[in-house]
Amino acid sequence: LSNNVNLPFTLLSALSRDRDPDVRYGLAENARMPTAILRKFLADSNPYVVNRAEITLSRLAENAMAYAA
């Protein structure tokens, strides 16, 4: 479900508040998530979700720099 790029932002936003950390982790590892949602995970209560969001955001930044070069 979290890999579906056709989901509306409102649904992704609702899923980002899911009580299950596995759901939030799945969203945090998806590089197709809106960056606003990925940034929100940087303050998540679960350290694994935070770490995964950091990795995904870092990878996106690296890809953007490589693309710009």
N, C-alpha and C positions, 0 to 999 in steps of 0.2 A: 504493500500500500504506500509506504513512504517513498518508493522509487517511482511512483506515478507522477510524471511531470505535468499532467493535465488537471491535477487537483487544484481547486481554487485556494488562494492565499488564506481565506477565512478558515477553511478546513485544516490547512497545514498549521495555521496559528492555533486552532483548537487542539490539534493533535500534539502540538508542542507543550501543552499544559497537561497532557495525560499523566495520571498518577503512576503508571507503569514506567520505570526507567528504561526498560527495553524498547519501548515505543519511542521515547525521546532519544535514546542512543541511535536507533535506526534512522531517525531524522537527521541527527547530528553527523552521521557518517555519509550522508547523501550530498555530494557536491552540487547537486541541482537545486538544493533548498535555497530559498531567498536568504541573502546574507543577513537580513534583519533577524530572521529566526535563528540562524547559526550563532549570531552574536548574543542573542538572548540566552543561549545555552551556556555561555561563558560564566553565567551566574547561577547555574543549575545547582540544586542541592546534592546531586549525585556526582562525585568526582570523576567517574568514568565517562559520563555524558560531557562534562566540562572538557576533559582531555580529548575526547573524540572531536568535539567542536573545534578545539584549538588546532588539531591536526588537519581537519577539513579546511578551515579558514587559511591555514598556512599553505596548504597545497594549492588552494585557489589563488592566493597571492603569488606564489611561485609561478604558476601557470600564466597568470596575467603579465608578470614581468618577462617571462620567456616569449610570450606572444608579442609583447611590445618591442622586444629587441630585434 
